[in-house]
Amino acid sequence: MSNLKRLVALAWKNVKTYAWMNVKMCFTFACLAFLVCLFTVYNFALNERREELIRGSVSANYAYCESEIGAELSDMGATIASENTILAYDYSEATASLYGKGSKIITSSFVTLQVSGTTFNAYEDESLGAYAAEGETFFHEYDLIELKQNFRLESFLSAGNMPVSKNELLIGEPVLNAYGLKAEDVLGKEITASLKNLLPFGNPRTLFTARVTGIICEEYYSLMGHDLLGLRPALLFHAESDLFAANAVEYFLYHLENWPEEDTAVAWQEHFANFDYVGASLVDWIDSLNNVQVLASNLYIIIGSSLLVGLVLTIFLMIDKYIKVFSRSGGILLTHGMRRGHLYILLLIQLLILCLIAIPIALVLTAAGYSIINFLVEWATHVSMGLSIARILGMLAIGIASVVAIALLFFVYAALFKLRRRTVKEFLTVEID
C-alpha cells in the first residue's frame, strides 16, 4: 500500500512537471470521448424520441370506410395489421321527424338524459356519437399503446366493465361532464336519452334506454385517433343493441402496420368514396422524423468518422513524444532501483490521472454539444430530444468508458511495443524532439 501511495505521488509529480504536454493529452482524450459520447447518446436519444413520438400518435394510424376495401387498399400500398367492422348510429331519421331536417350526428344540447327519474340537460355541448361493436373490438391495441405512452393508463375504462348484453352501454366521461354528472351517478343504472322537442308543448322523442356498465376515461378522447378527428365513441353499445337494428351505418376499420407516405395517403383519400384515413395530418410529421433520423445517422457516419480518425492520428503522434519523456524519467528511476513492473504501474497511474481530468471535460463538452444540436434540430423540426436523468447517466457511463478505453489502449501500446524491450541505457539516452 505504501508503494502504491508513493507511485501515485510520483505520478502526480510527473504530470505537474510536464503540465503542458499532459494538458494537451488530457484534452485530446476528452475530445475523443466527447465525440464517441455525443454521437452515441444523441443517436440513441433521437431514435428513442422518434419511437416515443410515434407511439404517442399511433392510435391515428387507421382508416375507415362504408364499404369493404381491404384488398384494394393493400394494392395501393397499405400494410393492414388488422380489420374489423363497427356500427355507427345515424340520427338522421330521428332528427328529421322532430326538427324537419335530418342530421347524422347530434350534440348534447339537443338531448336530455334521465337517470333514476331525474332529467338532466347539458351545460356544455358534446358530440354524442353512438357506436356498437363486438366485445372490446372497438378499442384497438394501438389505442392502448398511446394511452400507456401519454397517460400511463392500462385501461380505457375509468370505472365499470364492458357491456355484455344488448341493453347495456359504455358512456364517455366528457358526456357525463357535459351534463354535470359523475360516474357514481350513472354506473349500474338505466339511463334514457331523448331528443328535445323545440315546440313549447311538444313531447321529446326517446332515443334509447340502456344500463350503464362502464365509463370510458376522459384521456381516451385525447388520443390522436379519437380527439377531433376519427371515431369518437361518446356512447358505445353492445353489438346486438336494438338501437342499431335500423338507422345504422356499417364501417370497415383498417388499422395499418406502418405509416404510409404522404402521397399514398392523399391517393387513398382521392380514390375511395366515404373513406377517411385518420392519420392523414400526421404522415408529413412522421416523414420529417424519419428524415431527421437519417440525417443524424449520415452525420454520425461522415463527420463523426472523420473527426474520430483525425483525433486517433493526433493521439498516435502525441504518444511518441509522451513515451520519450516518460522513458527519460523512467531510466532515472530504474537506475535508483525501481522495478520495471513498478515503472509500468507508474505509467498506468499517470494515464488514469489524465482520465480523471478528461472525464469532466468530456462531459461538459458533450452536454454543450448535445444542447446545441438539440436546439438546432428543434428549431428546424420542432422535435425536442430533452435531457433526462437516464441520458445524463448514459453520457456519464459512455464518457468514462471511452476515456478509460483510450487510456488503456495507450498503456498497452506503450508497455508492449515501446518500453518492454528497452534497456536502462536506452531509457537514459532516448532523444526528445
C-alpha positions as CSV (number, residue, x, y, z in Angstrom):
1,M,0.0,0.0,0.0
2,S,2.9,2.3,0.8
3,N,4.5,1.6,-2.6
4,L,1.2,2.4,-4.3
5,K,0.9,5.7,-2.4
6,R,4.5,6.6,-3.4
7,L,3.8,5.7,-7.1
8,V,0.6,7.8,-7.1
9,A,2.5,10.8,-5.6
10,L,5.3,10.3,-8.1
11,A,2.8,10.0,-11.0
12,W,1.1,13.3,-9.9
13,K,4.5,15.0,-9.7
14,N,5.4,13.8,-13.2
15,V,2.0,15.1,-14.5
16,K,2.7,18.5,-13.0
17,T,6.3,18.6,-14.2
18,Y,5.2,18.2,-17.8
19,A,2.0,20.0,-17.3
20,W,1.5,21.5,-20.8
21,M,2.1,18.1,-22.6
22,N,-0.3,16.4,-20.2
23,V,-2.9,19.1,-20.7
24,K,-2.8,18.5,-24.4
25,M,-3.0,14.8,-24.0
26,C,-5.9,15.2,-21.5
27,F,-7.8,17.5,-23.8
28,T,-7.3,15.1,-26.8
29,F,-8.6,12.2,-24.7
30,A,-11.6,14.4,-23.7
31,C,-12.3,15.4,-27.3
32,L,-12.2,11.8,-28.5
33,A,-14.5,10.7,-25.6
34,F,-16.8,13.7,-26.3
35,L,-17.1,12.6,-30.0
36,V,-18.0,9.0,-29.2
37,C,-20.3,10.0,-26.3
38,L,-22.1,12.8,-28.2
39,F,-23.0,10.8,-31.3
40,T,-23.8,7.6,-29.5
41,V,-26.1,9.2,-26.9
42,Y,-27.7,11.6,-29.4
43,N,-28.3,8.9,-32.0
44,F,-29.9,6.8,-29.3
45,A,-31.9,9.7,-27.9
46,L,-33.1,10.6,-31.4
47,N,-34.2,7.1,-32.1
48,E,-35.8,6.8,-28.7
49,R,-37.6,10.1,-29.1
50,R,-38.8,9.2,-32.6
51,E,-40.2,5.9,-31.3
52,E,-41.8,7.7,-28.4
53,L,-43.5,10.3,-30.6
54,I,-44.8,7.7,-33.0
55,R,-46.1,5.6,-30.1
56,G,-47.7,8.8,-28.8
57,S,-49.7,9.1,-32.1
58,V,-50.2,5.5,-33.2
59,S,-53.9,5.5,-32.4
60,A,-54.5,7.6,-35.5
61,N,-52.9,5.1,-37.8
62,Y,-56.2,3.7,-39.1
63,A,-58.7,4.2,-41.9
64,Y,-62.4,3.5,-42.1
65,C,-64.9,3.3,-45.0
66,E,-68.5,2.4,-45.6
67,S,-67.5,-0.3,-48.0
68,E,-65.1,-3.2,-47.8
69,I,-61.9,-2.1,-49.5
70,G,-59.2,-4.2,-47.7
71,A,-57.7,-5.8,-50.9
72,E,-57.8,-2.7,-52.9
73,L,-56.3,-0.6,-50.0
74,S,-53.4,-3.2,-49.8
75,D,-52.8,-2.9,-53.6
76,M,-52.5,0.9,-53.1
77,G,-49.6,0.5,-50.6
78,A,-51.4,-0.1,-47.2
79,T,-49.9,-2.6,-44.8
80,I,-53.0,-3.7,-42.9
81,A,-52.4,-5.0,-39.4
82,S,-56.0,-5.8,-38.6
83,E,-59.5,-5.1,-39.8
84,N,-62.9,-5.3,-38.3
85,T,-66.4,-3.7,-38.5
86,I,-68.4,-1.4,-36.3
87,L,-71.8,0.2,-36.4
88,A,-72.4,3.9,-36.1
89,Y,-75.9,5.1,-35.3
90,D,-77.4,7.6,-37.8
91,Y,-79.5,10.2,-36.1
92,S,-81.0,11.5,-39.4
93,E,-84.3,9.8,-39.2
94,A,-84.9,10.8,-35.6
95,T,-83.8,14.4,-36.1
96,A,-85.8,14.8,-39.3
97,S,-89.0,13.5,-37.7
98,L,-88.7,16.1,-34.9
99,Y,-86.9,19.0,-36.5
100,G,-87.8,18.6,-40.1
101,K,-84.1,18.3,-41.1
102,G,-82.0,15.2,-40.6
103,S,-78.5,15.1,-39.1
104,K,-76.3,12.1,-38.8
105,I,-74.6,13.4,-35.7
106,I,-76.1,15.3,-32.8
107,T,-74.7,17.0,-29.7
108,S,-75.7,17.1,-26.1
109,S,-77.5,20.4,-26.4
110,F,-80.3,18.6,-28.2
111,V,-80.6,15.6,-25.9
112,T,-81.8,15.1,-22.3
113,L,-80.6,12.3,-20.0
114,Q,-83.0,10.8,-17.5
115,V,-81.4,8.9,-14.6
116,S,-83.4,7.5,-11.7
117,G,-86.4,9.7,-12.6
118,T,-84.4,12.9,-12.8
119,T,-83.9,14.7,-16.1
120,F,-80.6,16.4,-16.9
121,N,-79.9,19.0,-19.5
122,A,-76.4,19.6,-20.8
123,Y,-74.3,22.5,-19.6
124,E,-71.8,22.0,-22.4
125,D,-72.0,20.9,-26.0
126,E,-70.5,17.5,-26.5
127,S,-70.8,15.2,-29.6
128,L,-72.9,12.2,-28.9
129,G,-71.6,9.8,-31.5
130,A,-73.1,6.3,-30.8
131,Y,-71.3,3.2,-31.9
132,A,-71.7,-0.6,-31.4
133,A,-69.0,-3.2,-31.5
134,E,-68.5,-6.8,-30.5
135,G,-66.7,-7.1,-27.1
136,E,-63.6,-4.9,-27.0
137,T,-63.0,-4.8,-30.7
138,F,-63.7,-1.0,-30.9
139,F,-60.7,-0.4,-28.7
140,H,-57.5,-1.4,-30.6
141,E,-54.1,-2.2,-29.2
142,Y,-52.8,1.0,-30.8
143,D,-55.2,2.9,-28.6
144,L,-53.8,1.1,-25.5
145,I,-50.2,1.8,-26.6
146,E,-50.8,5.5,-26.9
147,L,-52.8,5.5,-23.7
148,K,-49.9,4.0,-21.8
149,Q,-47.4,6.2,-23.5
150,N,-49.1,9.5,-22.9
151,F,-51.1,8.9,-19.8
152,R,-49.6,5.9,-18.0
153,L,-53.0,4.2,-18.0
154,E,-53.7,0.5,-18.5
155,S,-57.4,0.6,-19.3
156,F,-59.8,2.5,-21.4
157,L,-62.4,2.4,-18.6
158,S,-62.1,4.6,-15.6
159,A,-64.9,2.5,-13.9
160,G,-67.1,-0.5,-14.6
161,N,-66.9,-3.2,-17.2
162,M,-67.7,-3.8,-20.9
163,P,-71.3,-4.3,-21.9
164,V,-72.3,-8.0,-22.2
165,S,-75.9,-7.8,-23.3
166,K,-77.9,-5.8,-25.9
167,N,-79.4,-3.3,-23.4
168,E,-76.1,-2.2,-21.9
169,L,-73.6,0.5,-22.9
170,L,-70.5,2.5,-22.0
171,I,-70.6,6.2,-21.7
172,G,-67.7,8.7,-22.0
173,E,-66.6,10.9,-19.2
174,P,-66.8,14.0,-21.4
175,V,-70.6,13.3,-21.8
176,L,-71.0,13.0,-18.1
177,N,-69.1,16.3,-17.6
178,A,-71.4,18.0,-20.1
179,Y,-74.4,17.0,-18.0
180,G,-72.8,17.7,-14.7
181,L,-72.8,14.0,-13.8
182,K,-70.2,11.7,-12.2
183,A,-69.5,8.1,-12.7
184,E,-71.3,7.0,-9.5
185,D,-74.4,8.9,-10.6
186,V,-75.0,6.5,-13.6
187,L,-72.9,3.4,-13.1
188,G,-75.1,0.3,-12.9
189,K,-78.2,2.4,-13.6
190,E,-80.6,2.7,-16.5
191,I,-80.4,6.0,-18.5
192,T,-82.9,7.3,-21.0
193,A,-81.7,9.6,-23.8
194,S,-84.4,11.7,-25.5
195,L,-84.3,14.3,-28.3
196,K,-85.7,17.6,-27.1
197,N,-88.8,18.9,-28.7
198,L,-88.3,22.5,-29.7
199,L,-92.0,23.3,-29.5
200,P,-93.2,24.6,-26.2
201,F,-95.7,21.8,-25.6
202,G,-94.2,19.1,-27.7
203,N,-93.1,15.7,-26.4
204,P,-89.5,14.6,-26.6
205,R,-88.5,11.6,-28.7
206,T,-86.9,8.8,-26.8
207,L,-83.8,7.5,-28.5
208,F,-82.8,4.6,-26.2
209,T,-82.9,3.2,-22.7
210,A,-79.9,1.2,-21.5
211,R,-78.0,0.3,-18.4
212,V,-74.5,1.9,-18.0
213,T,-71.9,-0.8,-17.2
214,G,-68.8,1.3,-17.6
215,I,-67.2,4.7,-18.1
216,I,-64.8,5.5,-20.9
217,C,-62.0,7.5,-19.4
218,E,-61.6,11.2,-20.4
219,E,-58.0,10.5,-21.5
220,Y,-59.2,8.2,-24.3
221,Y,-60.7,11.3,-26.0
222,S,-57.3,13.0,-26.1
223,L,-55.8,10.2,-28.2
224,M,-54.7,11.4,-31.6
225,G,-57.1,8.9,-33.3
226,H,-60.2,9.9,-31.2
227,D,-59.8,13.6,-30.5
228,L,-61.1,16.0,-33.1
229,L,-60.5,13.5,-35.9
230,G,-61.5,9.9,-36.3
231,L,-64.2,7.9,-34.5
232,R,-65.2,9.3,-31.1
233,P,-67.5,7.0,-29.2
234,A,-69.4,9.1,-26.7
235,L,-71.8,6.1,-26.3
236,L,-70.6,2.6,-27.0
237,F,-73.2,-0.1,-27.2
238,H,-73.2,-3.9,-27.3
239,A,-73.1,-5.2,-30.9
240,E,-76.7,-6.6,-30.6
241,S,-78.3,-3.4,-29.3
242,D,-81.8,-2.8,-30.7
243,L,-80.8,0.8,-31.4
244,F,-78.8,-0.4,-34.3
245,A,-81.4,-2.6,-35.9
246,A,-82.2,0.3,-38.1
247,N,-80.7,3.6,-39.0
248,A,-77.1,2.3,-38.6
249,V,-74.1,2.7,-40.8
250,E,-71.5,-0.1,-41.0
251,Y,-67.9,1.0,-41.1
252,F,-65.0,-1.2,-42.1
253,L,-61.9,-0.4,-40.0
254,Y,-58.4,-0.9,-41.1
255,H,-55.5,-0.5,-38.7
256,L,-52.2,-0.1,-40.5
257,E,-49.0,-1.8,-39.6
258,N,-46.8,1.0,-40.9
259,W,-47.3,4.7,-41.6
260,P,-47.8,5.5,-45.3
261,E,-46.1,8.1,-47.3
262,E,-47.9,11.4,-47.7
263,D,-48.6,10.9,-51.4
264,T,-50.0,7.5,-50.7
265,A,-52.4,8.8,-48.0
266,V,-53.6,11.6,-50.4
267,A,-54.2,9.0,-53.1
268,W,-56.4,6.9,-50.8
269,Q,-58.5,10.0,-49.9
270,E,-59.0,10.8,-53.6
271,H,-59.7,7.3,-54.7
272,F,-62.2,5.9,-52.2
273,A,-65.7,7.3,-51.5
274,N,-66.9,7.6,-47.9
275,F,-63.4,7.0,-46.8
276,D,-61.2,8.6,-44.1
277,Y,-57.6,8.0,-43.1
278,V,-57.4,9.5,-39.7
279,G,-53.6,9.8,-39.6
280,A,-53.5,11.9,-42.8
281,S,-52.5,15.0,-40.9
282,L,-49.6,13.2,-39.2
283,V,-47.8,11.4,-42.1
284,D,-45.8,14.5,-43.1
285,W,-44.7,14.9,-39.5
286,I,-43.7,11.2,-39.3
287,D,-41.8,11.6,-42.5
288,S,-39.9,14.6,-41.0
289,L,-38.9,12.5,-38.0
290,N,-37.6,9.7,-40.3
291,N,-35.6,12.3,-42.3
292,V,-34.1,13.8,-39.1
293,Q,-33.0,10.3,-38.1
294,V,-31.5,9.5,-41.5
295,L,-29.7,12.9,-41.4
296,A,-28.3,12.3,-37.9
297,S,-27.1,8.8,-38.9
298,N,-25.3,10.2,-42.0
299,L,-23.7,13.0,-40.0
300,Y,-22.6,10.4,-37.4
301,I,-21.0,8.3,-40.1
302,I,-19.4,11.0,-42.2
303,I,-18.5,13.8,-39.7
304,G,-18.1,11.5,-36.7
305,S,-15.8,9.1,-38.5
306,S,-13.6,11.9,-40.0
307,L,-13.1,13.5,-36.6
308,L,-12.6,10.2,-34.9
309,V,-9.8,9.3,-37.4
310,G,-8.3,12.7,-37.0
311,L,-8.2,12.5,-33.2
312,V,-6.8,9.0,-33.2
313,L,-4.0,10.1,-35.5
314,T,-3.4,13.1,-33.3
315,I,-3.1,10.9,-30.2
316,F,-0.9,8.5,-32.1
317,L,1.5,11.3,-32.9
318,M,1.5,12.6,-29.4
319,I,2.2,9.1,-27.9
320,D,5.7,9.0,-29.3
321,K,6.8,12.2,-27.6
322,Y,4.9,11.3,-24.4
323,I,6.7,7.9,-24.2
324,K,10.1,9.5,-24.9
325,V,9.6,11.9,-22.0
326,F,8.4,9.1,-19.7
327,S,11.4,6.9,-20.8
328,R,13.9,9.6,-19.7
329,S,12.3,9.8,-16.3
330,G,11.8,6.0,-16.2
331,G,15.5,5.5,-16.9
332,I,16.5,7.6,-13.9
333,L,14.1,5.8,-11.7
334,L,15.4,2.4,-12.9
335,T,19.0,3.4,-12.0
336,H,17.7,4.2,-8.5
337,G,16.4,0.7,-8.1
338,M,12.8,0.9,-9.3
339,R,11.5,-2.4,-10.6
340,R,10.4,-2.5,-14.2
341,G,6.9,-3.7,-13.2
342,H,6.5,-0.6,-10.9
343,L,7.5,1.5,-13.9
344,Y,4.6,0.2,-15.9
345,I,2.3,0.8,-12.9
346,L,3.6,4.4,-12.7
347,L,2.7,4.9,-16.4
348,L,-0.8,3.4,-15.9
349,I,-1.4,5.7,-12.8
350,Q,-0.4,8.7,-14.8
351,L,-2.8,7.8,-17.6
352,L,-5.6,7.2,-15.1
353,I,-4.9,10.7,-13.6
354,L,-5.3,12.1,-17.1
355,C,-8.6,10.1,-17.3
356,L,-9.9,11.7,-14.1
357,I,-9.2,15.1,-15.5
358,A,-10.5,14.3,-19.0
359,I,-13.8,12.8,-17.9
360,P,-15.5,16.0,-16.6
361,I,-14.1,17.9,-19.6
362,A,-15.7,15.3,-21.9
363,L,-19.0,15.5,-20.1
364,V,-19.1,19.3,-20.3
365,L,-18.3,19.2,-24.0
366,T,-20.9,16.5,-24.6
367,A,-23.6,18.4,-22.7
368,A,-22.8,21.6,-24.6
369,G,-22.7,19.8,-27.9
370,Y,-26.0,17.9,-27.2
371,S,-27.7,21.2,-26.2
372,I,-26.6,23.0,-29.4
373,I,-27.6,20.1,-31.7
374,N,-30.9,19.7,-29.9
375,F,-31.6,23.4,-30.3
376,L,-30.9,23.3,-34.0
377,V,-33.0,20.2,-34.5
378,E,-35.9,21.6,-32.5
379,W,-35.6,24.9,-34.4
380,A,-35.7,23.1,-37.8
381,T,-38.2,20.3,-37.0
382,H,-40.0,21.2,-33.7
383,V,-38.8,17.9,-32.3
384,S,-37.0,18.1,-28.9
385,M,-34.9,15.3,-27.5
386,G,-34.9,16.6,-24.0
387,L,-32.2,15.8,-21.4
388,S,-33.4,13.2,-18.9
389,I,-31.5,11.8,-15.9
390,A,-31.2,8.5,-17.9
391,R,-29.5,10.3,-20.8
392,I,-27.2,12.2,-18.4
393,L,-26.2,8.9,-16.8
394,G,-25.8,7.4,-20.2
395,M,-23.4,10.2,-21.2
396,L,-21.5,9.7,-17.9
397,A,-21.2,5.9,-18.5
398,I,-20.1,6.2,-22.1
399,G,-17.8,9.1,-21.4
400,I,-16.0,7.2,-18.6
401,A,-15.8,4.1,-20.7
402,S,-14.4,5.9,-23.7
403,V,-11.7,7.8,-21.8
404,V,-10.6,4.7,-19.8
405,A,-10.6,2.6,-23.0
406,I,-8.4,5.2,-24.8
407,A,-6.0,5.3,-21.8
408,L,-5.8,1.5,-21.6
409,L,-5.1,1.2,-25.3
410,F,-2.4,3.9,-24.9
411,F,-0.9,1.9,-22.0
412,V,-0.9,-1.4,-23.8
413,Y,0.7,0.2,-26.9
414,A,3.4,1.9,-24.8
415,A,4.1,-1.1,-22.5
416,L,4.2,-3.8,-25.1
417,F,5.6,-2.1,-28.2
418,K,7.7,0.8,-26.9
419,L,9.1,0.1,-23.4
420,R,9.2,-3.6,-22.9
421,R,12.5,-4.4,-24.7
422,R,14.4,-1.2,-23.8
423,T,17.4,-1.4,-21.6
424,V,18.2,1.1,-18.9
425,K,20.8,2.7,-21.2
426,E,18.2,3.1,-23.9
427,F,15.8,4.7,-21.4
428,L,18.5,7.2,-20.4
429,T,19.8,8.0,-23.9
430,V,16.4,8.5,-25.6
431,E,16.3,11.8,-27.5
432,I,13.3,14.1,-27.1
433,D,12.4,16.3,-30.0
